């Protein structure tokens, strides 16, 4: 027995091992702390293993930190992008049409995936024949194959997999909302305390401590309990590695003040109702109140409370994107979101899969060509980009009836490729052709027209044809003021380009005003040290110094502007806004590019 315990100590040190179970009818005199449970019969062993697996799966919720002030601590522009992505993606999934073939496609895919696994194949067969919309929560609580696959896809942001489950995610969210309404009616208490346990690395603990006052949001369905002792007991029992810590999360939800949180009491669906389990719908957001080590309980205590703060910051942008979805093809919109995340290989795979399936019709195939062209342009593969964009243009224009607005978008995208290849005249021809095509189909104040005008203005600016450039910028500005919300990113792009335009002509006051307006827009939707804001401040700092030097040659700044990460450089940098990517500039662009080109991304 002693030799066995020695081996167990070695085994538990392996990262792949979460627990050790001792199966024996003879109780040892001295039990090492590494043993999770002692089982005297097979049924007890089976139950203990099943219980520990369920507890581990519940604690695997992935959090991201949304930090508005301490961005040097983490890759924050990726985090805000991830939050926006999940919110828009959740909305898009709910808008996907629910058809019987959706379930059939999912069943077919995962029957092949689990070929040879008899137990899971039985679950899939049961799901195929017996699943009903109102049973979504029960299937989730039972920890079935669909529970495992959805959580894995959410944690890894696997869009292809999530799209197969869109009908189920829609049903699950709907049922969680129904249970939430029931919970509020049956509970007069407005403040709810919930708990969960986890094990996280010591480095993650430091990250939480550095971000007290900031927000965390979930990548999946968060599982909690109303019973503190249950979460605490599991936290204490779980095995950790040398670089890990045990953590007990305490969640406070004030139902009178938080509108964005939705959860369900699933006790009635659970085989263990005494657990008082509560699960949160996708995208729950909490503010970190404290992260302290409790020496008495020998674990870390993480206190968080539900908040609407992140939604308040991003609500306008989310509302705008949601309204655009009503006018768009949702399947294509999901692919567009993957592109916006900067994951071009995944986007290419997504659109290729759809293209080779039976899903797309003629128009959707043309739109896929367009998006494939965008992907290859962003990867710097210009010739392939032009091939796909030409296909998109030809199929849209040759359709009956012709789809001139979509053909114009493809032509605009070709103009951007030509610009990046320094084929200036071809770019001008493409943009002018785009404007002519738009006159056939869309009203004169449509945002897409403004985008092409900005692209054309940037070319004229580079050619020092300032009168033509200003005319295009002014028309674009009028259109955006008439058609876009005040804080839309494209308005900041226009203003930055206007600032560049005025700076080239040494019209410093006008440049300063344009850059200030652009900064004001970006500060309302982006974290403090997001690269877009850093570039805005760089532009402002440079112009302010130039004004001081021009108007007061002997002027000495008593205090330099407080732009701690700004370097005064000899040229104004570009600011291509991409809220979803961890790299806000196009990956293939040269750093000395001075313009921002506008794509038409929605169909």
C-alpha positions as CSV (number, residue, x, y, z in Angstrom):
1,X,0.0,0.0,0.0
2,X,2.9,2.4,0.8
3,X,4.4,1.8,-2.6
4,X,1.0,2.5,-4.2
5,X,0.7,5.8,-2.4
6,X,4.2,6.7,-3.5
7,X,3.2,6.1,-7.1
8,X,0.0,8.1,-6.6
9,X,2.0,11.2,-5.5
10,X,4.0,10.9,-8.7
11,X,0.9,10.5,-10.8
12,X,-1.1,13.4,-9.3
13,X,1.8,15.7,-10.3
14,X,0.9,15.2,-13.9
15,X,-1.0,18.1,-15.5
16,X,-3.4,15.7,-17.2
17,X,-4.6,14.3,-13.8
18,X,-7.5,16.0,-11.9
19,X,-8.1,13.4,-9.3
20,X,-7.2,10.0,-7.9
21,X,-9.7,7.5,-6.6
22,X,-8.8,4.6,-4.2
23,X,-10.9,1.5,-4.9
24,X,-10.5,-0.9,-1.9
25,X,-12.5,-2.6,0.7
26,X,-9.8,-2.1,3.3
27,X,-9.4,1.4,4.7
28,X,-5.7,2.4,5.1
29,X,-4.4,3.7,8.4
30,X,-3.0,6.8,6.8
31,X,-4.5,8.4,3.7
32,X,-2.4,10.7,1.6
33,X,-3.9,14.1,0.7
34,X,-3.6,13.4,-3.0
35,X,-6.5,10.9,-2.9
36,X,-9.8,12.4,-4.1
37,X,-12.1,9.7,-2.7
38,X,-12.1,6.1,-1.3
39,X,-14.6,3.7,-2.9
40,X,-15.5,0.4,-1.5
41,X,-17.6,-0.8,-4.5
42,X,-17.9,-0.3,-8.2
43,X,-21.1,1.8,-8.1
44,X,-19.6,4.2,-5.6
45,X,-16.5,4.5,-7.8
46,X,-18.6,5.2,-10.8
47,X,-20.7,7.8,-9.0
48,X,-17.6,9.6,-7.6
49,X,-15.9,9.8,-11.0
50,X,-19.1,11.0,-12.6
51,X,-19.5,13.7,-10.0
52,X,-16.0,15.0,-10.3
53,X,-16.2,15.1,-14.1
54,X,-19.4,17.2,-13.8
55,X,-17.8,19.5,-11.3
56,X,-14.8,20.0,-13.5
57,X,-16.9,20.8,-16.5
58,X,-18.9,23.4,-14.6
59,X,-15.7,25.3,-13.6
60,X,-14.3,25.5,-17.1
61,X,-16.0,28.8,-18.0
62,X,-13.5,31.0,-19.8
63,X,-13.4,34.7,-18.7
64,X,-12.0,37.7,-20.6
65,X,-11.1,41.0,-18.9
66,X,-12.6,44.2,-20.3
67,X,-10.3,46.9,-19.1
68,X,-11.1,50.6,-19.8
69,X,-8.1,52.1,-17.9
70,X,-5.2,49.7,-17.4
71,X,-4.6,48.5,-20.9
72,X,-0.9,47.9,-20.5
73,X,-1.7,44.9,-18.3
74,X,-3.3,42.8,-21.1
75,X,-4.0,42.7,-24.8
76,X,-7.1,44.8,-24.3
77,X,-8.0,45.7,-27.9
78,X,-8.3,42.0,-28.5
79,X,-10.6,41.7,-25.4
80,X,-13.0,44.4,-26.4
81,X,-13.1,42.8,-29.8
82,X,-13.9,39.5,-28.3
83,X,-16.7,41.0,-26.2
84,X,-18.3,42.8,-29.2
85,X,-17.8,39.6,-31.3
86,X,-19.7,37.4,-28.9
87,X,-22.5,39.9,-28.5
88,X,-23.0,40.3,-32.2
89,X,-22.5,36.6,-32.9
90,X,-25.1,35.8,-30.3
91,X,-27.6,38.1,-32.0
92,X,-26.7,36.7,-35.4
93,X,-27.2,33.1,-34.3
94,X,-30.7,34.0,-32.9
95,X,-31.6,35.5,-36.3
96,X,-30.6,32.5,-38.3
97,X,-33.7,30.8,-39.8
98,X,-34.7,27.7,-37.9
99,X,-35.2,24.9,-40.4
100,X,-35.5,21.1,-40.0
101,X,-32.4,20.6,-42.1
102,X,-30.4,22.5,-39.5
103,X,-30.8,19.7,-37.1
104,X,-30.2,17.1,-39.8
105,X,-26.9,18.7,-40.8
106,X,-25.7,18.8,-37.2
107,X,-26.7,15.2,-36.6
108,X,-25.0,14.0,-39.8
109,X,-21.8,15.9,-39.0
110,X,-21.4,14.6,-35.5
111,X,-22.5,11.1,-36.2
112,X,-19.5,10.9,-38.5
113,X,-17.4,12.7,-35.9
114,X,-18.3,10.1,-33.2
115,X,-18.2,7.1,-35.4
116,X,-17.3,4.1,-33.2
117,X,-18.4,5.7,-29.9
118,X,-21.5,3.6,-29.2
119,X,-22.6,5.6,-26.2
120,X,-22.5,9.0,-27.9
121,X,-24.1,7.7,-31.1
122,X,-27.0,6.5,-28.9
123,X,-27.3,10.1,-27.5
124,X,-27.2,11.5,-31.1
125,X,-29.9,9.0,-32.2
126,X,-32.1,10.0,-29.2
127,X,-31.6,13.7,-30.0
128,X,-32.4,13.2,-33.7
129,X,-35.8,11.5,-33.0
130,X,-36.9,13.0,-29.6
131,X,-35.5,16.5,-29.2
132,X,-38.1,19.2,-28.8
133,X,-37.6,23.0,-28.5
134,X,-38.8,23.2,-24.9
135,X,-36.3,20.5,-23.8
136,X,-33.2,22.5,-24.7
137,X,-32.3,23.2,-21.0
138,X,-32.8,19.5,-20.0
139,X,-30.4,18.4,-22.7
140,X,-27.9,20.9,-21.5
141,X,-28.3,19.9,-17.8
142,X,-27.9,16.2,-18.7
143,X,-24.3,17.0,-19.8
144,X,-25.0,15.3,-23.1
145,X,-22.8,15.3,-26.2
146,X,-24.4,18.7,-27.2
147,X,-23.4,20.2,-23.9
148,X,-19.8,19.2,-24.4
149,X,-19.5,20.2,-28.0
150,X,-21.1,23.7,-27.5
151,X,-19.0,24.6,-24.6
152,X,-15.8,23.5,-26.4
153,X,-16.8,25.5,-29.4
154,X,-17.6,28.6,-27.3
155,X,-14.3,28.4,-25.4
156,X,-12.3,28.1,-28.6
157,X,-14.5,30.5,-30.6
158,X,-15.0,27.8,-33.2
159,X,-17.6,29.5,-35.5
160,X,-18.0,26.6,-37.9
161,X,-19.0,24.3,-35.0
162,X,-21.3,26.9,-33.4
163,X,-23.2,27.4,-36.7
164,X,-24.2,23.8,-36.7
165,X,-25.8,24.3,-33.3
166,X,-27.5,27.7,-34.0
167,X,-31.0,26.2,-33.7
168,X,-30.2,24.7,-30.3
169,X,-28.5,27.8,-29.0
170,X,-31.5,29.8,-30.0
171,X,-33.8,27.3,-28.1
172,X,-31.6,27.3,-25.1
173,X,-31.4,31.1,-24.8
174,X,-35.2,31.3,-25.2
175,X,-35.7,28.8,-22.4
176,X,-33.2,30.4,-20.1
177,X,-35.1,33.7,-20.6
178,X,-38.3,32.0,-19.8
179,X,-36.9,30.6,-16.5
180,X,-35.4,34.0,-15.7
181,X,-38.8,35.6,-15.8
182,X,-40.2,32.9,-13.7
183,X,-37.4,33.3,-11.1
184,X,-38.0,37.0,-10.8
185,X,-41.7,36.4,-10.2
186,X,-41.1,33.8,-7.5
187,X,-38.3,35.7,-5.7
188,X,-38.9,39.0,-4.0
189,X,-35.2,39.3,-3.1
190,X,-33.5,41.7,-5.5
191,X,-29.9,40.9,-4.6
192,X,-28.8,37.4,-5.4
193,X,-25.5,35.8,-4.1
194,X,-24.0,32.9,-6.2
195,X,-20.8,30.9,-6.1
196,X,-18.5,28.8,-8.2
197,X,-15.0,27.3,-7.8
198,X,-12.1,27.1,-10.1
199,X,-8.4,26.6,-10.3
200,X,-6.4,29.2,-12.3
201,X,-2.7,29.9,-12.7
202,X,-0.8,32.3,-10.4
203,X,-0.2,34.6,-13.4
204,X,-4.0,34.8,-13.9
205,X,-4.4,35.7,-10.2
206,X,-2.0,38.6,-10.8
207,X,-4.0,39.7,-13.8
208,X,-7.2,39.8,-11.8
209,X,-5.5,41.8,-9.0
210,X,-4.2,44.3,-11.5
211,X,-7.7,44.8,-12.9
212,X,-9.7,45.5,-9.8
213,X,-12.6,47.7,-10.9
214,X,-12.6,46.4,-14.4
215,X,-15.0,43.8,-16.0
216,X,-14.9,40.2,-16.9
217,X,-17.2,38.5,-19.4
218,X,-17.9,34.9,-20.1
219,X,-17.2,33.0,-23.2
220,X,-19.9,30.4,-22.5
221,X,-22.7,29.5,-20.2
222,X,-21.6,30.2,-16.6
223,X,-22.6,27.6,-14.0
224,X,-23.0,28.6,-10.4
225,X,-24.7,27.5,-7.2
226,X,-26.6,29.4,-4.5
227,X,-24.9,27.2,-1.9
228,X,-21.5,28.6,-0.9
229,X,-20.5,25.4,1.0
230,X,-20.9,23.3,-2.2
231,X,-18.6,25.6,-4.2
232,X,-16.2,25.8,-1.3
233,X,-16.0,22.0,-0.7
234,X,-15.2,21.4,-4.3
235,X,-12.6,24.2,-4.4
236,X,-10.8,22.6,-1.4
237,X,-10.9,19.1,-2.8
238,X,-9.6,19.8,-6.3
239,X,-6.0,19.0,-7.0
240,X,-3.8,21.9,-8.2
241,X,-0.3,22.0,-9.8
242,X,2.6,24.1,-8.5
243,X,1.7,27.0,-10.8
244,X,-2.1,27.0,-9.9
245,X,-4.3,28.4,-7.2
246,X,-7.7,27.4,-5.8
247,X,-10.3,30.1,-6.3
248,X,-13.8,30.7,-4.9
249,X,-15.9,33.1,-7.0
250,X,-18.7,35.0,-5.3
251,X,-21.1,36.7,-7.7
252,X,-23.5,39.5,-6.6
253,X,-26.4,40.2,-8.9
254,X,-28.7,43.2,-8.2
255,X,-31.8,42.6,-10.3
256,X,-33.1,46.1,-9.6
257,X,-30.1,47.7,-11.3
258,X,-28.7,45.3,-13.9
259,X,-30.7,44.8,-17.1
260,X,-28.3,42.8,-19.3
261,X,-27.9,39.7,-17.0
262,X,-30.1,36.6,-17.8
263,X,-29.9,33.4,-15.8
264,X,-32.0,30.3,-15.0
265,X,-32.5,28.3,-11.8
266,X,-32.1,24.7,-13.2
267,X,-32.7,22.8,-10.0
268,X,-35.9,21.3,-11.4
269,X,-34.0,19.9,-14.3
270,X,-31.0,18.6,-12.3
271,X,-30.7,15.1,-10.9
272,X,-29.2,16.8,-7.8
273,X,-31.7,19.6,-7.0
274,X,-30.0,20.3,-3.7
275,X,-27.1,21.9,-5.7
276,X,-29.4,24.9,-6.4
277,X,-27.6,25.4,-9.7
278,X,-27.9,28.6,-11.6
279,X,-26.6,29.0,-15.2
280,X,-26.1,32.4,-17.0
281,X,-26.9,33.0,-20.6
282,X,-24.0,33.8,-23.0
283,X,-22.2,37.1,-22.5
284,X,-22.7,37.7,-18.7
285,X,-20.5,40.6,-17.5
286,X,-19.2,41.2,-14.0
287,X,-17.1,43.9,-12.4
288,X,-14.1,42.7,-10.3
289,X,-14.5,44.0,-6.8
290,X,-11.7,42.2,-5.0
291,X,-9.2,39.4,-5.3
292,X,-7.7,38.4,-1.9
293,X,-6.2,35.3,-0.4
294,X,-8.1,33.9,2.6
295,X,-5.5,32.2,4.9
296,X,-8.2,30.7,7.1
297,X,-9.8,28.9,4.2
298,X,-6.6,28.5,2.2
299,X,-7.9,29.7,-1.1
300,X,-8.4,32.9,-3.1
301,X,-11.7,34.8,-2.9
302,X,-12.8,36.6,-6.0
303,X,-15.7,39.0,-5.4
304,X,-17.5,40.2,-8.6
305,X,-20.9,41.8,-9.2
306,X,-23.0,41.9,-12.4
307,X,-22.7,45.1,-14.4
308,X,-24.2,46.9,-17.4
309,X,-21.1,49.1,-17.8
310,X,-19.6,47.4,-20.8
311,X,-23.0,47.4,-22.6
312,X,-23.3,51.2,-21.9
313,X,-20.0,51.8,-23.6
314,X,-20.7,49.7,-26.7
315,X,-24.5,49.8,-26.9
316,X,-24.7,52.2,-29.8
317,X,-22.3,50.2,-31.9
318,X,-24.1,47.0,-31.1
319,X,-27.5,48.5,-31.9
320,X,-26.2,49.7,-35.3
321,X,-24.7,46.3,-36.2
322,X,-27.9,44.6,-35.0
323,X,-30.0,46.8,-37.3
324,X,-27.7,46.1,-40.2
325,X,-28.3,42.4,-39.7
326,X,-31.9,42.9,-40.4
327,X,-30.9,43.9,-43.9
328,X,-28.2,41.2,-44.3
329,X,-27.8,37.5,-44.9
330,X,-27.0,36.1,-41.5
331,X,-24.9,33.2,-42.8
332,X,-22.6,35.7,-44.6
333,X,-22.7,38.1,-41.7
334,X,-21.2,35.3,-39.5
335,X,-18.3,34.9,-42.0
336,X,-17.8,38.7,-42.0
337,X,-17.4,38.6,-38.2
338,X,-14.7,36.0,-38.5
339,X,-12.9,38.3,-41.0
340,X,-13.3,41.2,-38.5
341,X,-11.7,39.1,-35.8
342,X,-8.6,39.0,-38.0
343,X,-8.7,35.2,-38.4
344,X,-8.4,35.1,-42.1
345,X,-7.6,31.4,-42.4
346,X,-10.6,30.4,-40.4
347,X,-12.8,32.8,-42.5
348,X,-11.4,31.3,-45.7
349,X,-12.3,27.8,-44.4
350,X,-15.8,29.0,-43.4
351,X,-16.7,30.4,-46.7
352,X,-15.1,27.5,-48.6
353,X,-17.3,25.1,-46.6
354,X,-20.4,27.1,-47.4
355,X,-19.5,27.4,-51.1
356,X,-19.1,23.6,-51.4
357,X,-22.4,22.9,-49.6
358,X,-25.9,22.9,-50.8
359,X,-26.8,26.0,-48.8
360,X,-25.9,29.0,-50.9
361,X,-28.1,30.3,-53.8
362,X,-26.7,32.2,-56.8
363,X,-26.6,35.6,-55.1
364,X,-25.0,34.1,-51.9
365,X,-22.3,32.5,-54.1
366,X,-21.5,35.9,-55.6
367,X,-21.3,37.4,-52.1
368,X,-18.9,34.6,-51.0
369,X,-16.7,35.4,-53.9
370,X,-16.6,39.0,-52.6
371,X,-15.7,37.9,-49.1
372,X,-13.0,35.6,-50.4
373,X,-11.6,38.5,-52.3
374,X,-11.5,40.5,-49.1
375,X,-9.7,37.7,-47.3
376,X,-7.0,37.4,-49.9
377,X,-6.5,41.2,-50.0
378,X,-6.1,41.2,-46.2
379,X,-3.6,38.4,-46.5
380,X,-1.7,40.4,-49.2
381,X,-2.4,37.9,-52.0
382,X,-3.6,40.6,-54.4
383,X,-3.9,38.6,-57.6
384,X,-6.1,36.0,-56.0
385,X,-8.1,38.8,-54.4
386,X,-8.7,40.4,-57.8
387,X,-9.8,37.0,-59.3
388,X,-12.5,36.5,-56.7
389,X,-13.6,40.1,-56.8
390,X,-13.9,40.0,-60.6
391,X,-16.0,36.8,-60.2
392,X,-18.2,38.6,-57.7
393,X,-18.6,41.6,-60.0
394,X,-19.4,39.5,-63.1
395,X,-21.9,37.2,-61.4
396,X,-23.7,40.2,-59.7
397,X,-23.9,42.3,-62.9
398,X,-24.9,39.4,-65.1
399,X,-27.7,38.2,-62.8
400,X,-31.3,38.8,-63.9
401,X,-32.3,41.2,-62.5
402,X,-28.8,42.6,-62.2
403,X,-27.6,43.3,-58.6
404,X,-25.9,46.6,-59.3
405,X,-25.4,47.6,-55.7
406,X,-23.5,44.4,-54.8
407,X,-21.5,44.7,-58.1
408,X,-20.5,48.2,-57.0
409,X,-19.2,46.9,-53.7
410,X,-17.0,44.4,-55.6
411,X,-15.7,47.1,-57.8
412,X,-15.0,49.3,-54.8
413,X,-13.0,46.5,-53.3
414,X,-11.0,46.1,-56.5
415,X,-10.2,49.7,-56.3
416,X,-8.7,49.2,-52.9
417,X,-6.6,46.3,-54.2
418,X,-5.3,48.5,-57.0
419,X,-4.4,51.3,-54.5
420,X,-2.4,48.8,-52.4
421,X,-0.6,47.7,-55.6
422,X,0.1,51.4,-56.4
423,X,-2.0,51.2,-59.6
424,X,-3.4,54.6,-59.1
425,X,-5.2,55.1,-62.4
426,X,-6.9,51.7,-62.2
427,X,-8.0,52.5,-58.6
428,X,-9.5,55.9,-59.8
429,X,-11.3,54.1,-62.6
430,X,-12.7,51.5,-60.2
431,X,-14.0,54.1,-57.7
432,X,-15.5,56.2,-60.4
433,X,-17.2,53.2,-61.9
434,X,-18.5,52.2,-58.4
435,X,-20.1,55.7,-58.0
436,X,-21.8,55.3,-61.4
437,X,-23.2,51.9,-60.5
438,X,-24.5,53.2,-57.2
439,X,-26.6,55.8,-59.0
440,X,-28.6,52.9,-60.5
441,X,-29.7,51.3,-57.2
442,X,-29.2,53.2,-54.0
443,X,-30.2,56.6,-52.7
444,X,-27.6,59.4,-52.8
445,X,-27.1,59.5,-49.0
446,X,-26.3,55.8,-48.6
447,X,-23.2,55.2,-46.4
448,X,-21.6,53.0,-49.1
449,X,-21.4,56.0,-51.5
450,X,-19.6,57.9,-48.7
451,X,-17.1,55.1,-48.3
452,X,-16.2,55.2,-52.0
453,X,-15.9,59.0,-51.9
454,X,-13.4,58.8,-49.1
455,X,-11.4,56.3,-51.0
456,X,-11.4,58.6,-54.1
457,X,-10.6,61.6,-52.0
458,X,-7.5,59.9,-50.5
459,X,-6.2,59.3,-54.0
460,X,-6.7,62.9,-55.1
461,X,-5.0,64.0,-51.9
462,X,-2.0,61.9,-52.7
463,X,-1.9,63.4,-56.2
464,X,-2.2,66.9,-54.6
465,X,-5.5,67.5,-56.4
466,X,-6.8,69.1,-53.2
467,X,-9.9,70.7,-54.7
468,X,-11.2,67.3,-55.9
469,X,-10.3,65.7,-52.6
470,X,-12.1,68.3,-50.5
471,X,-15.2,67.9,-52.7
472,X,-15.3,64.2,-52.1
473,X,-14.6,64.5,-48.4
474,X,-17.4,67.0,-47.9
475,X,-19.9,64.9,-49.8
476,X,-18.9,61.9,-47.7
477,X,-19.2,63.9,-44.5
478,X,-22.7,65.1,-45.4
479,X,-23.8,61.5,-46.1
480,X,-22.4,60.1,-42.8
481,X,-24.1,62.9,-40.8
482,X,-27.4,61.9,-42.4
483,X,-27.1,58.1,-42.2
484,X,-24.8,56.9,-39.4
485,X,-25.0,57.1,-35.6
486,X,-22.7,59.8,-34.1
487,X,-20.1,57.4,-32.8
488,X,-19.9,55.0,-35.7
489,X,-16.2,54.0,-36.4
490,X,-16.5,55.1,-40.1
491,X,-17.0,58.7,-39.0
492,X,-13.8,58.6,-37.1
493,X,-12.0,57.2,-40.2
494,X,-13.4,60.1,-42.3
495,X,-12.3,62.7,-39.7
496,X,-8.8,61.2,-39.5
497,X,-8.5,61.3,-43.2
498,X,-9.7,64.9,-43.2
499,X,-7.1,65.7,-40.6
500,X,-4.5,64.2,-42.9
501,X,-5.8,66.3,-45.8
502,X,-5.6,69.6,-43.9
503,X,-2.2,68.7,-42.4
504,X,-0.7,68.1,-45.8
505,X,-1.7,71.7,-46.7
506,X,-0.5,73.1,-43.4
507,X,-4.1,74.1,-42.3
508,X,-3.3,73.2,-38.8
509,X,-6.4,74.6,-37.0
510,X,-8.6,72.5,-39.3
511,X,-6.4,69.4,-38.9
512,X,-6.5,69.8,-35.1
513,X,-10.3,70.1,-35.1
514,X,-10.7,67.0,-37.3
515,X,-8.3,64.9,-35.2
516,X,-10.1,66.0,-32.0
517,X,-13.5,64.9,-33.3
518,X,-12.0,61.6,-34.4
519,X,-10.5,61.1,-30.9
520,X,-13.8,62.0,-29.3
521,X,-15.6,59.2,-31.2
522,X,-13.0,56.6,-30.6
523,X,-12.8,57.3,-26.9
524,X,-16.5,56.5,-26.6
525,X,-16.2,53.0,-28.0
526,X,-12.5,51.9,-27.5
527,X,-10.3,51.3,-24.4
528,X,-8.1,54.2,-23.4
529,X,-4.8,52.9,-24.9
530,X,-6.3,51.2,-27.9
531,X,-3.9,51.7,-30.9
532,X,-6.6,53.9,-32.7
533,X,-6.6,56.3,-29.7
534,X,-2.8,56.2,-29.4
535,X,-2.6,57.2,-33.1
536,X,-5.2,59.9,-32.6
537,X,-3.2,61.4,-29.8
538,X,-0.1,61.2,-31.8
539,X,-1.7,63.2,-34.6
540,X,-3.0,65.7,-32.1
541,X,0.3,66.1,-30.3
542,X,2.1,66.7,-33.5
543,X,-0.3,69.3,-34.7
544,X,-0.4,71.1,-31.4
545,X,3.4,71.4,-31.3
546,X,3.4,72.6,-34.9
547,X,0.8,75.3,-34.0
548,X,2.9,76.5,-31.1
549,X,6.0,76.6,-33.3
550,X,4.3,78.4,-36.1
551,X,2.4,81.1,-34.0
552,X,4.9,81.6,-31.2
553,X,8.5,80.9,-32.3
554,X,9.8,81.5,-28.8
555,X,7.0,79.6,-27.1
556,X,8.2,77.0,-24.6
557,X,5.7,74.3,-23.5
558,X,5.6,74.4,-19.7
559,X,4.1,71.0,-19.6
560,X,4.1,68.5,-22.5
561,X,0.8,66.9,-23.4
562,X,0.2,63.8,-21.2
563,X,0.4,61.3,-24.0
564,X,2.6,58.7,-22.3
565,X,2.8,56.3,-25.2
566,X,2.9,58.7,-28.0
567,X,6.0,59.2,-30.2
568,X,6.1,62.4,-32.2
569,X,6.9,61.2,-35.7
570,X,7.4,62.9,-39.0
571,X,4.3,61.5,-40.7
572,X,0.8,60.8,-39.6
573,X,0.1,57.1,-39.3
574,X,-3.0,55.4,-40.7
575,X,-5.9,54.3,-38.5
576,X,-7.8,51.5,-40.0
577,X,-10.5,50.7,-37.5
578,X,-11.2,47.1,-36.8
579,X,-12.9,46.5,-33.4
580,X,-12.6,42.8,-33.6
581,X,-9.0,42.2,-34.5
582,X,-6.0,42.1,-32.0
583,X,-4.1,44.1,-34.7
584,X,-6.0,47.1,-35.8
585,X,-3.9,47.8,-38.8
586,X,-4.2,45.7,-41.9
587,X,-1.5,43.0,-41.5
588,X,0.0,43.4,-45.0
589,X,0.2,47.2,-45.1
590,X,3.4,49.2,-45.0
591,X,3.8,51.5,-42.0
592,X,4.3,54.6,-44.2
593,X,0.8,54.3,-45.7
594,X,-1.1,57.6,-45.0
595,X,-4.7,56.8,-45.9
596,X,-7.5,54.7,-44.7
597,X,-9.6,52.9,-47.3
598,X,-13.2,52.0,-46.7
599,X,-14.7,48.6,-47.6
600,X,-18.4,47.8,-48.0
601,X,-18.8,44.8,-45.8
602,X,-22.6,44.3,-45.4
603,X,-25.0,42.7,-47.8
